Amino acid sequence: MILFVTTADHTYTLTEALRLARGRPARVVTYDWLFRQSAIRAACVVFTDFDRLRHYELAAAGRSYRQIRDAGIRVLNDPARARQRYDLLHHLHAAGLNRFRAYRATSRPEPERFPVFIKSETDHGQDFDFLIADQTELDRTLDRIQADGISLRNLLVIEFANTPLRDTIYQRRTVYRIGDTLIAGNPVGEDSPFVKYGTPGLTSDEEFDALAEWMRANPDAETLKRAFEIARIDYGRADYGNDDGSIAIYEINTNPKIGTRLPDKHADFLRASQESLQAVIDAIVALDGEDRTVRLRHDKKWFSRLRFRAGFFLKMP
């Protein structure tokens, strides 16, 4: 049995993946469910989505990880050690993988390069969907955010690093890590600097050909493996782009939605994307093994702070 542990509002990310796993014993459970169990039985437990946890939930998750690991069950993603957005971007820059830097908005930074943008440290959306051209505009923007009643405490100022593919078309590429396996996912292009879902109709046949070849070759695997190691993340998806010929790694999502939004106009790109998805499914299935049982001990002081949260689990087909 493979258990994926996530937050209650984000169990949907694995629905398609576990359906395609064709009945392999796998289940998505919530942290609320896990924190109320006296014992669990599994071959592998994957902790995800811990950037959305409150500090005491994160502490409870870290202790659960250690009890499960010490019982001999395979565990991916240590909530206590995994580097989240600011910490990760800081260490990727220090290691020379990223040329761009991130700063805490509360420090009123003076970035080394512009443009910059503002992003939440924990949320995956892009609430501030504009680029800031210079220091004067940045200072005014931070003043305006606070004047509008928004705290700077959870906000980052990040140097923008995504060279347009052409004109105003930007691209984002992805690599999944499932245990020891790294798999290139299907890239998306968008007519916005903040590429997320992709804009249909922007990619030419020649570009689709190149992207299909890129997915099969996975040429950035070694660099991304190093990024995952710096992040201390064993399961997730790295999103990255092109910074004037260098890789720019934006984030590693520990609870990525697994599935593909595919165009039907280019057969080889569709095949390459389906091959990539199947490789991800196969890597997830390979996490399974011999089940073991572990008894969980919950610290009363921390457990009492969880008592108002409703817990449940979602069983997948």
TIMI-373833 format. One line per 10 residues: number of its first residue (from 1); for each residue x, y, z of N, C-alpha, C. Coordinates in steps of 0.05 Angstrom, whole numbers, plus 5000, padded with zeros to 4 digits. Example, Ala and Ser with C-alpha at 12.3 -4.5 7.8 and 13.67 -1.06 7.14 Angstrom:
1) 5264,4886,5156,5246,4910,5156,5264,4934,5156; 5257,4955,5142,5273,4979,5143,5258,5001,5157
END
This chain:
1) 5017,4976,5000,5000,5000,5000,5017,5025,5000; 5011,5044,4982,5024,5069,4981,5005,5090,4992; 5013,5105,5012,4997,5126,5023,5008,5153,5015; 4992,5170,5003,4999,5198,4997,4985,5215,5017; 5000,5231,5032,4989,5248,5053,4988,5276,5043; 4965,5289,5044,4962,5316,5033,4942,5331,5050; 4938,5357,5043,4918,5373,5057,4890,5367,5046; 4870,5372,5062,4843,5363,5056,4832,5375,5030; 4840,5399,5023,4830,5412,4999,4845,5405,4973; 4866,5389,4976,4883,5384,4953,4888,5354,4948
11) 4867,5338,4952,4870,5309,4947,4866,5303,4917; 4854,5322,4902,4847,5318,4874,4872,5314,4856; 4895,5323,4865,4919,5323,4847,4926,5295,4838; 4919,5274,4853,4927,5247,4847,4905,5230,4836; 4881,5242,4832,4858,5226,4823,4863,5211,4797; 4873,5225,4777,4878,5212,4751,4901,5193,4753; 4922,5200,4767,4945,5183,4769,4938,5156,4781; 4923,5156,4803,4917,5131,4816,4896,5115,4801; 4879,5129,4785,4861,5114,4767,4877,5100,4746; 4897,5113,4735,4913,5101,4714,4931,5079,4725
21) 4935,5079,4751,4952,5058,4763,4938,5031,4764; 4913,5031,4755,4897,5006,4750,4895,4988,4775; 4885,5000,4796,4879,4984,4819,4901,4977,4837; 4925,4988,4832,4947,4983,4851,4939,4995,4879; 4947,4981,4900,4939,4991,4927,4952,5018,4934; 4936,5039,4930,4946,5066,4936,4922,5082,4946; 4928,5100,4963,4907,5116,4976,4917,5144,4982; 4899,5163,4979,4905,5191,4987,4892,5195,5014; 4907,5203,5034,4896,5210,5061,4904,5238,5068; 4889,5250,5086,4895,5277,5095,4913,5277,5120
31) 4925,5299,5125,4941,5302,5150,4922,5299,5174; 4898,5310,5171,4878,5308,5193,4873,5278,5200; 4871,5262,5180,4866,5233,5183,4891,5221,5196; 4915,5227,5186,4939,5215,5196,4944,5221,5225; 4938,5246,5233,4944,5255,5260,4925,5242,5281; 4904,5228,5271,4886,5215,5290,4888,5184,5289; 4908,5174,5275,4911,5145,5274,4930,5136,5296; 4922,5113,5309,4940,5101,5329,4960,5082,5315; 4954,5074,5291,4972,5057,5275,4965,5058,5246; 4984,5055,5229,4979,5053,5200,4995,5030,5189
41) 4986,5020,5165,5000,4998,5152,5005,5007,5123; 5030,5005,5114,5037,5014,5087,5064,5004,5080; 5069,5004,5054,5096,4998,5044,5112,5024,5039; 5097,5045,5032,5110,5071,5026,5091,5093,5034; 5101,5114,5046,5085,5138,5053,5099,5162,5041; 5083,5178,5026,5094,5202,5013,5080,5227,5026; 5096,5244,5038,5086,5268,5050,5087,5290,5029; 5064,5304,5025,5062,5325,5004,5049,5349,5016; 5050,5371,5001,5034,5395,5007,5039,5407,5034; 5063,5402,5046,5067,5412,5073,5073,5441,5074
51) 5077,5455,5051,5080,5484,5052,5053,5497,5060; 5031,5483,5058,5005,5494,5066,4998,5488,5095; 5015,5474,5110,5009,5467,5137,5016,5490,5156; 5001,5493,5178,5008,5511,5199,5031,5499,5215; 5045,5516,5230,5070,5507,5242,5067,5483,5260; 5045,5481,5275,5042,5458,5293,5035,5433,5277; 5020,5437,5254,5015,5414,5237,5040,5404,5224; 5058,5422,5216,5083,5415,5205,5100,5400,5225; 5100,5408,5250,5114,5394,5271,5104,5366,5275; 5077,5363,5275,5065,5336,5277,5072,5319,5253
61) 5072,5330,5229,5079,5315,5206,5108,5305,5207; 5126,5323,5217,5154,5315,5219,5158,5292,5239; 5144,5293,5261,5146,5271,5280,5135,5245,5269; 5112,5247,5255,5100,5223,5242,5120,5211,5222; 5132,5228,5206,5152,5218,5187,5173,5201,5201; 5184,5210,5223,5205,5196,5236,5196,5169,5248; 5172,5169,5258,5162,5144,5269,5157,5123,5247; 5147,5133,5224,5142,5114,5202,5169,5105,5190; 5188,5123,5187,5215,5115,5177,5228,5095,5195; 5227,5100,5221,5241,5083,5240,5229,5055,5242
71) 5204,5052,5232,5191,5026,5232,5198,5010,5207; 5215,5022,5190,5224,5007,5166,5207,5011,5142; 5188,5030,5143,5171,5036,5119,5185,5058,5103; 5185,5055,5077,5197,5075,5059,5180,5101,5061; 5194,5123,5065,5181,5149,5067,5194,5169,5048; 5178,5184,5034,5189,5205,5016,5180,5232,5027; 5199,5251,5026,5195,5279,5033,5192,5282,5064; 5214,5291,5076,5214,5296,5105,5204,5325,5109; 5180,5328,5121,5169,5355,5125,5187,5373,5141; 5204,5362,5159,5221,5378,5176,5246,5388,5162
81) 5254,5375,5140,5279,5382,5127,5275,5394,5099; 5253,5388,5086,5249,5398,5059,5249,5428,5058; 5263,5439,5038,5265,5468,5035,5242,5478,5019; 5228,5498,5031,5206,5510,5017,5215,5535,5002; 5196,5550,4991,5202,5569,4969,5226,5588,4975; 5225,5603,4996,5247,5622,5000,5273,5608,5006; 5272,5589,5024,5296,5574,5031,5308,5560,5007; 5290,5548,4990,5300,5534,4966,5313,5554,4947; 5299,5576,4941,5311,5595,4922,5337,5606,4932; 5339,5611,4957,5364,5621,4969,5387,5601,4964
91) 5382,5575,4969,5403,5555,4967,5409,5549,4937; 5389,5550,4920,5394,5546,4891,5412,5568,4880; 5408,5592,4889,5426,5614,4881,5454,5611,4892; 5455,5603,4918,5481,5600,4930,5497,5577,4917; 5483,5557,4907,5496,5534,4894,5503,5539,4865; 5495,5562,4855,5501,5569,4827,5482,5558,4807; 5460,5545,4815,5441,5535,4796,5423,5557,4785; 5416,5576,4802,5400,5599,4794,5416,5624,4794; 5413,5641,4773,5426,5667,4773,5409,5688,4788; 5383,5683,4789,5365,5703,4802,5363,5697,4832
101) 5354,5718,4847,5352,5716,4876,5323,5722,4885; 5317,5714,4909,5292,5720,4922,5298,5735,4948; 5280,5753,4957,5283,5768,4981,5256,5769,4996; 5258,5771,5022,5233,5775,5037,5224,5804,5035; 5198,5807,5030,5188,5834,5026,5190,5851,5051; 5189,5838,5074,5191,5853,5099,5218,5867,5103; 5238,5857,5088,5265,5869,5091,5268,5894,5073; 5247,5901,5058,5248,5923,5039,5274,5921,5022; 5275,5901,5006,5300,5895,4992,5307,5914,4970; 5332,5914,4962,5342,5928,4938,5354,5907,4920
111) 5338,5895,4903,5347,5873,4886,5370,5881,4868; 5386,5860,4860,5409,5865,4843,5401,5868,4814; 5378,5857,4807,5369,5858,4779,5339,5862,4777; 5330,5876,4756,5302,5881,4751,5296,5872,4723; 5270,5866,4717,5247,5869,4734,5245,5848,4756; 5227,5854,4775,5221,5834,4796,5191,5831,4797; 5182,5812,4813,5154,5808,4818,5150,5800,4847; 5125,5800,4856,5119,5793,4884,5102,5768,4884; 5109,5750,4903,5095,5724,4904,5093,5716,4933; 5071,5702,4940,5068,5690,4966,5089,5668,4971
121) 5098,5666,4995,5118,5645,5001,5105,5618,5001; 5079,5616,5007,5067,5590,5010,5046,5583,4989; 5034,5603,4976,5012,5598,4957,5024,5593,4929; 5009,5577,4913,5019,5571,4886,5007,5589,4865; 4988,5606,4873,4976,5624,4854,4994,5649,4850; 4987,5665,4830,5002,5690,4825,4984,5713,4829; 4981,5722,4855,4962,5743,4861,4972,5770,4850; 4998,5774,4849,5009,5800,4839,5020,5794,4811; 5003,5796,4791,5010,5787,4764,5021,5809,4746; 5042,5822,4756,5054,5844,4741,5084,5845,4748
131) 5100,5855,4730,5128,5858,4734,5134,5887,4743; 5154,5890,4760,5162,5915,4771,5189,5923,4760; 5190,5947,4748,5212,5954,4731,5237,5964,4746; 5234,5977,4768,5257,5989,4781,5252,5992,4811; 5273,6002,4825,5271,6004,4855,5249,6023,4864; 5246,6045,4850,5226,6065,4858,5198,6052,4856; 5193,6038,4834,5167,6025,4831,5163,6003,4852; 5184,5989,4859,5182,5968,4879,5175,5980,4906; 5188,6001,4914,5182,6014,4939,5153,6023,4940; 5144,6035,4918,5117,6045,4917,5097,6021,4918
141) 5104,6000,4905,5086,5976,4905,5083,5964,4933; 5105,5961,4947,5104,5951,4974,5088,5969,4993; 5092,5996,4989,5076,6015,5005,5046,6012,4999; 5040,6008,4974,5012,6006,4966,4999,5980,4976; 5014,5959,4976,5004,5933,4986,4997,5936,5016; 5015,5948,5031,5009,5952,5060,4985,5971,5064; 4984,5992,5048,4962,6011,5050,4935,5998,5044; 4936,5978,5027,4911,5963,5021,4904,5942,5042; 4920,5941,5064,4914,5923,5086,4926,5896,5084; 4945,5892,5066,4958,5866,5062,4986,5866,5076
151) 4990,5847,5093,5016,5845,5107,5037,5836,5087; 5062,5846,5091,5085,5837,5075,5097,5811,5086; 5087,5801,5109,5101,5780,5124,5105,5755,5107; 5086,5748,5090,5087,5722,5075,5094,5727,5046; 5105,5750,5039,5110,5757,5011,5140,5757,5005; 5146,5749,4981,5173,5750,4971,5176,5769,4947; 5199,5781,4945,5206,5796,4920,5226,5779,4905; 5219,5772,4880,5236,5753,4865,5244,5766,4839; 5270,5764,4833,5280,5774,4808,5269,5757,4785; 5257,5770,4765,5245,5755,4743,5266,5743,4725
161) 5262,5717,4718,5282,5704,4701,5267,5684,4683; 5257,5694,4661,5245,5676,4640,5247,5690,4614; 5268,5683,4599,5272,5696,4572,5250,5687,4553; 5237,5706,4539,5216,5698,4521,5226,5678,4500; 5209,5659,4493,5215,5641,4472,5216,5656,4445; 5197,5674,4442,5196,5692,4419,5175,5713,4426; 5180,5737,4416,5162,5760,4422,5154,5760,4451; 5128,5757,4457,5119,5757,4485,5110,5730,4494; 5120,5709,4481,5113,5681,4488,5133,5669,4507; 5124,5660,4530,5141,5648,4550,5135,5618,4553
171) 5155,5604,4562,5152,5575,4565,5161,5566,4593; 5148,5545,4603,5156,5533,4628,5159,5503,4623; 5181,5492,4633,5186,5463,4631,5185,5450,4658; 5181,5424,4659,5177,5411,4684,5192,5384,4684; 5202,5377,4708,5214,5350,4712,5203,5339,4738; 5192,5315,4737,5182,5301,4761,5204,5285,4774; 5204,5284,4800,5220,5264,4814,5201,5246,4830; 5203,5220,4824,5188,5199,4839,5209,5180,4851; 5216,5184,4875,5237,5168,4887,5264,5174,4874; 5275,5154,4861,5301,5158,4847,5298,5163,4817
181) 5273,5165,4808,5268,5168,4779,5261,5197,4772; 5274,5208,4751,5268,5235,4742,5256,5233,4714; 5233,5247,4709,5218,5244,4684,5211,5272,4675; 5216,5278,4650,5209,5304,4638,5179,5304,4633; 5165,5325,4642,5137,5328,4637,5132,5346,4612; 5107,5348,4604,5101,5364,4580,5103,5394,4586; 5119,5408,4570,5122,5437,4574,5096,5452,4565; 5093,5477,4575,5071,5494,4567,5082,5521,4559; 5068,5534,4540,5075,5561,4532,5051,5579,4537; 5057,5605,4542,5035,5623,4549,5043,5652,4541
191) 5023,5668,4534,5028,5695,4527,5028,5713,4552; 5041,5704,4573,5044,5718,4598,5070,5710,4611; 5083,5728,4625,5108,5720,4639,5104,5699,4660; 5080,5697,4671,5075,5679,4693,5061,5654,4682; 5076,5637,4670,5065,5613,4656,5055,5594,4677; 5029,5585,4672,5018,5566,4691,5004,5543,4675; 4982,5549,4661,4967,5528,4648,4973,5526,4618; 4984,5547,4606,4989,5547,4578,4966,5560,4562; 4973,5572,4539,4953,5584,4522,4952,5568,4496; 4929,5557,4489,4927,5541,4464,4932,5558,4439
201) 4944,5545,4419,4948,5557,4393,4973,5573,4390; 4991,5574,4410,5015,5590,4408,5039,5574,4396; 5038,5548,4397,5061,5532,4391,5060,5522,4362; 5082,5526,4347,5083,5517,4319,5089,5487,4318; 5085,5475,4294,5092,5447,4291,5121,5441,4296; 5138,5460,4287,5167,5456,4291,5174,5457,4321; 5160,5474,4335,5165,5476,4364,5155,5451,4378; 5132,5440,4369,5122,5415,4380,5141,5392,4375; 5153,5391,4352,5173,5371,4346,5196,5372,4365; 5207,5396,4370,5229,5400,4388,5222,5393,4417
211) 5197,5399,4425,5189,5393,4452,5185,5363,4457; 5175,5349,4436,5173,5320,4438,5200,5307,4441; 5219,5317,4426,5247,5307,4428,5259,5313,4455; 5253,5337,4465,5263,5345,4492,5252,5327,4514; 5226,5321,4513,5215,5304,4534,5228,5276,4534; 5232,5265,4510,5244,5238,4509,5273,5239,4518; 5288,5260,4511,5316,5261,4518,5321,5269,4547; 5303,5285,4559,5305,5295,4587,5333,5305,4592; 5343,5325,4577,5371,5333,4579,5378,5347,4604; 5359,5357,4619,5365,5372,4643,5363,5355,4669
221) 5361,5329,4665,5356,5312,4688,5377,5314,4710; 5402,5315,4702,5424,5316,4722,5423,5342,4738; 5418,5364,4724,5417,5390,4738,5393,5390,4757; 5370,5380,4747,5346,5380,4764,5349,5360,4788; 5364,5338,4783,5369,5320,4805,5384,5334,4828; 5404,5350,4820,5419,5366,4840,5400,5385,4854; 5382,5398,4839,5363,5416,4852,5345,5402,4872; 5335,5378,4865,5319,5363,4884,5335,5355,4909; 5360,5349,4905,5377,5342,4928,5381,5367,4946; 5386,5390,4934,5388,5414,4950,5362,5420,4964
231) 5339,5414,4951,5313,5419,4963,5306,5399,4984; 5321,5376,4984,5314,5354,5003,5286,5343,4998; 5279,5340,4972,5253,5331,4964,5256,5307,4947; 5242,5285,4954,5243,5260,4940,5220,5255,4921; 5199,5271,4924,5175,5268,4907,5164,5295,4901; 5161,5302,4876,5150,5328,4869,5156,5335,4840; 5150,5359,4832,5154,5369,4805,5168,5395,4806; 5191,5397,4792,5206,5422,4790,5196,5437,4765; 5190,5462,4768,5183,5480,4746,5206,5499,4741; 5213,5501,4715,5236,5518,4709,5234,5530,4681
241) 5251,5549,4676,5251,5562,4650,5279,5569,4641; 5281,5588,4622,5306,5596,4610,5314,5624,4618; 5337,5627,4630,5347,5653,4638,5371,5660,4621; 5366,5669,4596,5387,5676,4577,5407,5654,4573; 5396,5630,4570,5413,5606,4564,5419,5589,4588; 5413,5599,4612,5417,5584,4637,5390,5574,4647; 5390,5553,4662,5366,5543,4675,5358,5561,4698; 5333,5567,4700,5322,5582,4723,5300,5565,4736; 5305,5555,4760,5287,5537,4773,5269,5554,4792; 5243,5553,4787,5225,5571,4801,5214,5559,4827
251) 5207,5533,4827,5196,5521,4851,5196,5491,4847; 5193,5477,4869,5188,5448,4869,5162,5443,4884; 5142,5434,4869,5116,5429,4880,5114,5401,4890; 5110,5397,4916,5109,5370,4927,5082,5356,4924; 5062,5370,4913,5036,5358,4908,5026,5366,4881; 5041,5360,4859,5033,5368,4833,5009,5353,4823; 4993,5366,4807,4971,5352,4794,4983,5335,4771; 4978,5309,4773,4990,5291,4753,4968,5285,4732; 4974,5291,4708,4956,5289,4686,4966,5307,4664; 4953,5307,4641,4962,5324,4620,4940,5339,4606
261) 4944,5364,4600,4926,5379,4583,4939,5380,4555; 4929,5365,4537,4944,5360,4512,4930,5371,4488; 4945,5382,4469,4933,5390,4443,4929,5364,4426; 4910,5365,4408,4906,5341,4391,4916,5346,4363; 4930,5368,4359,4939,5375,4331,4966,5364,4324; 4981,5355,4344,5008,5346,4338,5012,5318,4350; 5012,5298,4333,5011,5270,4342,5036,5262,4358; 5060,5271,4350,5084,5261,4363,5087,5274,4391; 5079,5300,4393,5079,5312,4419,5060,5299,4438; 5036,5291,4427,5016,5277,4443,5027,5250,4453
271) 5041,5236,4435,5052,5210,4442,5074,5214,4464; 5091,5234,4460,5113,5238,4479,5101,5246,4507; 5080,5261,4507,5067,5269,4532,5054,5245,4546; 5042,5228,4530,5030,5204,4541,5051,5184,4552; 5074,5183,4538,5096,5167,4547,5107,5178,4574; 5108,5204,4576,5117,5216,4601,5098,5210,4624; 5072,5213,4619,5052,5208,4639,5054,5178,4648; 5057,5160,4629,5058,5132,4636,5083,5126,4652; 5105,5140,4646,5130,5136,4662,5126,5146,4691; 5111,5167,4695,5105,5177,4722,5088,5156,4736
281) 5068,5146,4723,5050,5125,4735,5067,5101,4743; 5084,5092,4724,5101,5068,4730,5119,5073,4754; 5130,5097,4756,5148,5103,4778,5132,5104,4805; 5108,5113,4804,5091,5113,4829,5085,5084,4837; 5077,5067,4818,5071,5039,4823,5096,5025,4835; 5120,5033,4825,5144,5020,4835,5151,5026,4864; 5137,5046,4875,5141,5052,4904,5130,5031,4922; 5111,5015,4912,5098,4995,4928,5117,4973,4936; 5111,4960,4958,5128,4938,4967,5114,4923,4989; 5130,4912,5008,5118,4897,5030,5107,4916,5051
291) 5082,4912,5059,5069,4928,5079,5081,4922,5107; 5083,4943,5123,5090,4941,5151,5071,4958,5167; 5068,4950,5192,5051,4965,5210,5068,4981,5230; 5060,5006,5234,5074,5023,5254,5053,5036,5272; 5058,5035,5298,5042,5049,5317,5051,5078,5319; 5032,5096,5319,5039,5125,5320,5033,5136,5348; 5052,5151,5358,5049,5165,5384,5047,5195,5379; 5026,5207,5389,5021,5235,5385,5025,5251,5411; 5041,5271,5409,5047,5289,5432,5021,5304,5439; 5012,5301,5464,4986,5313,5472,4986,5343,5469
301) 5008,5356,5474,5009,5385,5472,5003,5394,5444; 5014,5381,5424,5010,5388,5396,4984,5377,5386; 4976,5353,5395,4952,5341,5385,4927,5358,5393; 4928,5370,5416,4905,5386,5426,4900,5410,5407; 4919,5419,5393,4916,5442,5375,4903,5433,5349; 4901,5407,5344,4890,5397,5319,4860,5389,5323; 4850,5391,5347,4824,5378,5353,4800,5390,5338; 4803,5414,5328,4780,5427,5314,4780,5421,5284; 4800,5407,5275,4802,5401,5246,4788,5375,5240; 4771,5374,5219,4757,5350,5212,4776,5332,5195
311) 4777,5307,5201,4795,5289,5187,4779,5268,5171; 4790,5260,5148,4778,5239,5132,4799,5229,5113; 4792,5207,5099,4810,5198,5078,4793,5193,5053; 4807,5195,5031,4794,5191,5005,4806,5167,4992; 4790,5147,4988,4800,5122,4975,4798,5125,4945; 4819,5120,4931,4820,5123,4902,4815,5096,4889; 4805,5096,4864,4801,5070,4850,4827,5058,4843
END
